[in-house]
Amino acid sequence: MKIVHVFRAPIGGLFRHVRDLARGQKAIGHQVGIICDSTTGGEYASRLLEELKEYCSLGVARRPISRMPGLGDISGTKTVIDIAKQWSPDVLHGHGAKGGVYARLAGYRLGIRSFYTPHGGSLHHPASKPMQLVIDGTEKILRQLGTGLCFVCDYERDRFDHMIGLGKAAHIVAHNGLWEDEFIPAVPSPDATDFLFVGEMRDYKGVDILLEALAKLKGATLTLVGDGPAMDEYKSLAASLGISKLVRFMGRMPMQEAVSLGRIMVLPSRFESFPYVVLETAAASLPLITTAVGGIPEVVPRSLLCAPLTAENLADHMGKLLSNPERMKRDGDDYAALIRKTCTAPDMTRKITDFYVSA
């Protein structure tokens, strides 16, 4: 088949998911193309997209795609239609809200099978907000146009059903997965901190609670990897808690580099869909403390989950693990073995690609 993936921003877990699909689908004999935004992601995204061309025999096309709904979506849809006419795909697969809109409208216009993976995103926003009402209304209309829906976890499917309604739409759940060559135990750098966080600097990631928990541990250290709109706010919070010298903010960097900067991964999210970082932590054999939100409990053992999420409860989990090096080693190895067996990129690719035909 000729398969074209359509999405907006070449960043985060959504972009990782698409890259894995492109690699996997090429490996099993399909031709792949990508259409995404040209204004986000910076040099890092540009480099990854350049590397991705190895798997995209149809091409990689970048065009401006706005984040919020508006008149620009008319030209955006037309752009996808025009590129699809050139590439003649058998399947259009939209990812995220914008990709889902463009792929399904283009598929309807051209008579091409179209699929949509929400990837959390708009599913997390309060339904009472005016813009969310517009998005939900659009989703309900487009649900009638697409061929099928793909979800990365049961939580995402159930959330979509609650907010939009699955109706009689064909759908599958295919958990994100990793490649065998990714399972390389991390070697802590000489200056590795006790704890590590990797993710966006946003409120829903729970970084504020992590900093408050760290302050209760009296001397424990933390590295935060990532960037986002709340970066300055968190630096100010660290200062007010008196832990600025115990915390370092490293900005965005590849996960393979980040995992050497701390000994225990902590992901105190308030809500999630199915973050890749919980899988990548396993690949590095790092012990993990995370929250029982979104699709995380579907693959993370109960013993690694922190609930309810409070600074006191999180500090208790962190302190107990930090004080038991043998348990740290055992937890990291056991978690790596579990994910290695249950969440693989080839399995994810085959399940989704087979669905293109069976839906």
C-alpha positions as CSV (number, residue, x, y, z in Angstrom):
1,M,0.0,0.0,0.0
2,K,0.8,3.7,-0.3
3,I,0.3,5.2,3.2
4,V,0.4,8.9,4.0
5,H,0.5,10.2,7.6
6,V,-0.9,13.7,8.2
7,F,-0.3,15.6,11.4
8,R,0.5,19.1,12.6
9,A,3.5,19.4,14.9
10,P,6.6,17.3,14.5
11,I,7.3,17.1,18.2
12,G,6.5,14.9,21.2
13,G,4.9,11.4,21.4
14,L,2.7,11.9,18.4
15,F,5.7,12.5,16.2
16,R,7.6,9.5,17.7
17,H,4.5,7.3,17.0
18,V,4.5,8.4,13.3
19,R,8.2,7.9,13.0
20,D,7.8,4.3,14.3
21,L,4.9,3.6,11.9
22,A,6.9,4.9,8.9
23,R,9.9,2.7,9.9
24,G,7.7,-0.3,10.5
25,Q,5.5,0.0,7.4
26,K,8.5,0.4,5.1
27,A,10.0,-2.7,6.7
28,I,7.0,-4.8,5.8
29,G,6.9,-3.5,2.2
30,H,4.7,-0.4,2.1
31,Q,5.4,3.0,0.6
32,V,5.1,5.9,3.1
33,G,4.7,9.6,2.9
34,I,4.4,12.4,5.5
35,I,2.6,15.8,5.6
36,C,3.2,18.0,8.6
37,D,3.6,21.6,9.7
38,S,6.6,23.6,8.6
39,T,6.6,26.2,11.5
40,T,7.1,24.1,14.6
41,G,9.8,21.8,16.0
42,G,12.8,23.9,15.1
43,E,16.2,22.4,14.1
44,Y,15.6,19.2,16.1
45,A,12.4,18.4,14.2
46,S,14.0,19.2,10.9
47,R,16.9,16.8,11.6
48,L,14.5,14.0,12.6
49,L,12.4,14.6,9.5
50,E,15.5,14.5,7.3
51,E,16.5,11.2,8.9
52,L,12.9,10.0,8.3
53,K,13.2,10.4,4.6
54,E,14.9,7.0,4.6
55,Y,11.6,5.4,5.3
56,C,9.4,7.7,3.3
57,S,9.6,6.8,-0.4
58,L,6.6,9.0,-1.2
59,G,8.2,12.0,0.3
60,V,8.1,14.4,3.3
61,A,6.0,17.5,2.7
62,R,6.0,20.4,5.1
63,R,3.4,23.2,4.9
64,P,2.2,25.8,7.5
65,I,-0.6,24.4,9.7
66,S,-2.1,26.5,12.4
67,R,-2.6,25.1,15.9
68,M,-6.1,26.5,16.5
69,P,-9.2,26.0,14.2
70,G,-9.8,28.8,11.7
71,L,-10.1,29.8,8.0
72,G,-6.6,28.5,7.4
73,D,-7.9,24.9,7.7
74,I,-9.6,25.4,4.3
75,S,-6.3,25.9,2.6
76,G,-4.7,23.3,4.8
77,T,-7.2,20.7,3.7
78,K,-6.7,21.7,0.1
79,T,-3.0,21.3,0.5
80,V,-3.4,17.7,1.7
81,I,-5.8,17.0,-1.2
82,D,-3.3,18.4,-3.7
83,I,-0.4,16.4,-2.3
84,A,-2.6,13.3,-2.1
85,K,-3.4,13.7,-5.8
86,Q,0.3,13.6,-6.6
87,W,1.1,10.7,-4.4
88,S,-2.0,8.6,-5.0
89,P,-2.1,6.9,-1.6
90,D,-4.3,4.0,-0.7
91,V,-4.6,5.2,2.9
92,L,-4.6,8.6,4.6
93,H,-3.9,8.4,8.4
94,G,-4.4,11.6,10.4
95,H,-2.8,12.0,13.8
96,G,-3.9,14.6,16.4
97,A,-6.9,16.8,15.9
98,K,-5.6,18.8,12.9
99,G,-4.2,15.7,11.2
100,G,-7.5,13.9,11.7
101,V,-9.5,16.8,10.2
102,Y,-7.3,17.1,7.1
103,A,-6.9,13.3,6.5
104,R,-10.6,12.6,6.8
105,L,-11.8,15.5,4.7
106,A,-9.2,14.8,2.0
107,G,-10.1,11.1,2.1
108,Y,-13.8,11.9,1.7
109,R,-13.1,14.3,-1.2
110,L,-10.8,11.8,-3.0
111,G,-12.5,8.5,-2.2
112,I,-9.5,7.3,-0.2
113,R,-9.6,5.2,3.0
114,S,-8.9,7.5,6.0
115,F,-8.0,6.7,9.6
116,Y,-7.6,8.9,12.7
117,T,-5.5,8.6,15.9
118,P,-6.4,11.3,18.5
119,H,-3.2,11.0,20.6
120,G,-4.9,12.6,23.7
121,G,-4.6,16.3,23.0
122,S,-8.1,17.7,22.8
123,L,-9.5,14.8,24.8
124,H,-8.0,16.3,27.9
125,H,-9.6,19.8,27.7
126,P,-12.8,20.7,29.6
127,A,-15.9,20.2,27.4
128,S,-17.4,23.4,28.7
129,K,-14.9,25.7,26.9
130,P,-16.3,27.3,23.7
131,M,-13.4,26.2,21.5
132,Q,-13.7,22.7,22.9
133,L,-17.4,22.7,21.9
134,V,-16.3,23.5,18.4
135,I,-13.7,20.8,18.3
136,D,-16.1,18.2,19.8
137,G,-18.8,19.1,17.2
138,T,-16.3,18.8,14.4
139,E,-15.1,15.4,15.7
140,K,-18.7,14.1,15.8
141,I,-19.3,15.1,12.2
142,L,-16.0,13.7,10.9
143,R,-16.5,10.4,12.7
144,Q,-19.1,9.7,10.0
145,L,-16.5,10.3,7.2
146,G,-13.5,8.3,8.2
147,T,-12.9,4.6,7.7
148,G,-11.7,3.8,11.2
149,L,-10.2,5.0,14.5
150,C,-6.9,4.0,16.0
151,F,-6.2,4.5,19.7
152,V,-2.9,4.2,21.5
153,C,-4.5,2.9,24.8
154,D,-7.8,1.8,26.2
155,Y,-8.1,5.0,28.2
156,E,-7.9,7.1,25.0
157,R,-10.6,5.0,23.4
158,D,-12.9,5.2,26.4
159,R,-12.3,9.0,26.7
160,F,-13.2,9.4,23.0
161,D,-16.3,7.3,23.5
162,H,-17.4,9.5,26.4
163,M,-16.8,12.8,24.7
164,I,-17.5,12.1,21.1
165,G,-19.1,8.7,20.9
166,L,-17.7,5.7,19.0
167,G,-21.1,4.7,17.6
168,K,-20.6,2.0,15.0
169,A,-17.1,3.3,13.9
170,A,-14.5,0.6,13.3
171,H,-11.7,1.0,15.8
172,I,-8.7,-0.7,17.4
173,V,-6.3,-0.1,20.3
174,A,-2.6,-0.5,19.5
175,H,-0.3,0.4,22.4
176,N,2.8,2.3,21.5
177,G,5.9,0.1,21.4
178,L,9.7,0.2,21.2
179,W,12.3,-1.4,18.9
180,E,14.6,-4.1,20.2
181,D,17.7,-2.0,19.5
182,E,16.4,0.6,22.0
183,F,16.8,-1.6,25.1
184,I,20.2,-0.3,26.3
185,P,20.7,0.1,30.0
186,A,21.6,3.6,30.9
187,V,25.0,4.3,32.5
188,P,24.7,7.1,35.0
189,S,27.0,10.1,34.3
190,P,29.4,11.1,37.1
191,D,27.1,14.0,37.9
192,A,23.9,12.1,37.7
193,T,21.2,13.3,40.1
194,D,19.0,11.2,42.3
195,F,15.9,11.8,40.3
196,L,15.1,12.6,36.7
197,F,12.1,14.1,34.9
198,V,11.7,14.2,31.1
199,G,8.7,16.0,29.6
200,E,7.1,19.3,28.8
201,M,7.3,22.1,31.3
202,R,3.5,22.4,31.7
203,D,1.1,22.2,34.6
204,Y,-0.4,18.9,33.6
205,K,3.0,17.2,33.9
206,G,3.0,17.8,37.7
207,V,6.5,19.4,37.9
208,D,5.3,21.7,40.6
209,I,4.4,18.8,42.8
210,L,7.7,17.1,42.0
211,L,9.6,20.2,43.2
212,E,7.5,20.4,46.4
213,A,8.2,16.6,47.0
214,L,11.9,17.1,46.4
215,A,12.0,19.9,49.0
216,K,10.7,17.4,51.6
217,L,13.5,15.0,51.0
218,K,16.2,17.3,52.4
219,G,19.2,17.1,50.0
220,A,18.0,14.9,47.2
221,T,18.8,16.2,43.7
222,L,16.8,16.4,40.5
223,T,17.4,16.9,36.8
224,L,14.5,18.2,34.6
225,V,14.8,17.7,30.8
226,G,12.4,19.4,28.5
227,D,11.0,22.9,27.8
228,G,7.6,24.6,27.8
229,P,5.6,27.7,28.8
230,A,6.0,27.1,32.6
231,M,9.8,26.8,32.7
232,D,10.4,30.2,34.3
233,E,7.6,29.5,36.8
234,Y,9.2,26.3,37.9
235,K,12.6,27.9,38.3
236,S,11.0,30.5,40.5
237,L,9.2,27.8,42.5
238,A,12.5,25.9,43.0
239,A,14.1,29.2,44.3
240,S,11.2,29.8,46.7
241,L,11.5,26.3,48.1
242,G,15.2,26.8,48.7
243,I,16.2,23.9,46.4
244,S,17.7,25.8,43.4
245,K,21.1,24.3,44.0
246,L,19.6,20.8,44.0
247,V,17.8,21.2,40.7
248,R,19.0,21.6,37.2
249,F,17.0,22.5,34.1
250,M,18.6,21.0,31.0
251,G,16.1,22.0,28.3
252,R,15.2,19.6,25.5
253,M,17.5,16.8,24.5
254,P,17.3,13.3,23.0
255,M,16.1,10.6,25.4
256,Q,19.2,8.5,24.9
257,E,21.2,11.4,26.4
258,A,18.7,12.3,29.1
259,V,18.5,8.9,30.8
260,S,22.1,9.1,32.0
261,L,21.5,12.3,33.9
262,G,19.4,10.7,36.8
263,R,19.0,7.4,38.6
264,I,15.3,7.3,39.2
265,M,12.7,8.5,36.7
266,V,9.7,10.4,38.2
267,L,6.7,11.3,36.1
268,P,4.1,12.9,38.3
269,S,1.5,13.8,35.6
270,R,-2.0,15.0,36.5
271,F,-3.3,13.5,33.2
272,E,-1.8,11.7,30.2
273,S,-2.8,9.6,27.3
274,F,0.0,7.0,26.8
275,P,3.4,8.7,27.1
276,Y,6.4,7.2,25.3
277,V,8.6,8.2,28.2
278,V,7.2,5.4,30.4
279,L,8.4,2.9,27.7
280,E,11.7,4.7,27.1
281,T,12.4,4.6,30.9
282,A,12.0,0.8,30.7
283,A,14.4,0.6,27.7
284,A,17.0,2.3,29.8
285,S,16.4,0.0,32.8
286,L,15.7,3.0,35.0
287,P,13.4,2.5,38.0
288,L,10.2,4.5,37.6
289,I,7.7,6.3,39.8
290,T,4.7,7.6,38.0
291,T,1.0,8.3,38.5
292,A,-2.1,6.2,37.8
293,V,-3.5,8.4,35.1
294,G,-4.5,7.9,31.4
295,G,-3.2,4.7,29.8
296,I,-0.2,4.4,32.2
297,P,-1.7,1.7,34.4
298,E,-2.3,-0.4,31.3
299,V,1.4,-1.2,31.1
300,V,3.0,0.0,34.4
301,P,2.8,-2.4,37.4
302,R,0.8,-1.2,40.4
303,S,3.9,-1.1,42.6
304,L,5.4,1.7,40.5
305,L,2.3,3.9,40.6
306,C,1.7,6.8,42.9
307,A,-1.9,7.6,43.8
308,P,-3.3,9.9,45.0
309,L,-0.8,12.5,43.7
310,T,0.3,14.8,46.5
311,A,3.7,16.2,47.4
312,E,3.6,14.2,50.6
313,N,2.7,10.9,48.9
314,L,5.2,11.4,46.1
315,A,8.0,12.3,48.5
316,D,7.2,9.1,50.4
317,H,7.6,7.0,47.2
318,M,10.7,8.8,46.2
319,G,12.4,8.5,49.6
320,K,11.7,4.8,50.0
321,L,13.1,3.9,46.6
322,L,16.1,6.2,47.0
323,S,17.1,4.5,50.2
324,N,17.0,1.0,48.8
325,P,19.6,0.5,46.0
326,E,18.8,-3.2,45.6
327,R,15.1,-2.5,45.0
328,M,16.1,0.3,42.5
329,K,18.1,-2.2,40.5
330,R,15.4,-4.9,40.7
331,D,12.6,-2.5,39.7
332,G,14.5,-1.2,36.7
333,D,15.4,-4.7,35.4
334,D,11.9,-6.1,36.0
335,Y,10.2,-3.2,34.3
336,A,12.5,-3.4,31.3
337,A,11.7,-7.1,30.9
338,L,7.9,-6.5,31.0
339,I,7.9,-3.7,28.4
340,R,10.3,-5.6,26.2
341,K,7.7,-8.4,26.0
342,T,4.5,-6.5,25.9
343,C,5.1,-3.2,24.0
344,T,6.9,-3.6,20.7
345,A,6.9,-1.3,17.7
346,P,6.7,-4.2,15.1
347,D,3.5,-5.5,16.9
348,M,2.0,-2.0,16.9
349,T,2.8,-1.5,13.3
350,R,1.3,-4.8,12.1
351,K,-1.9,-4.2,14.1
352,I,-2.5,-0.8,12.7
353,T,-1.5,-1.7,9.1
354,D,-3.7,-4.8,9.1
355,F,-6.6,-2.6,10.3
356,Y,-6.2,-0.4,7.2
357,V,-7.4,-3.5,5.2
358,S,-9.9,-5.0,7.6
359,A,-11.8,-1.9,8.7
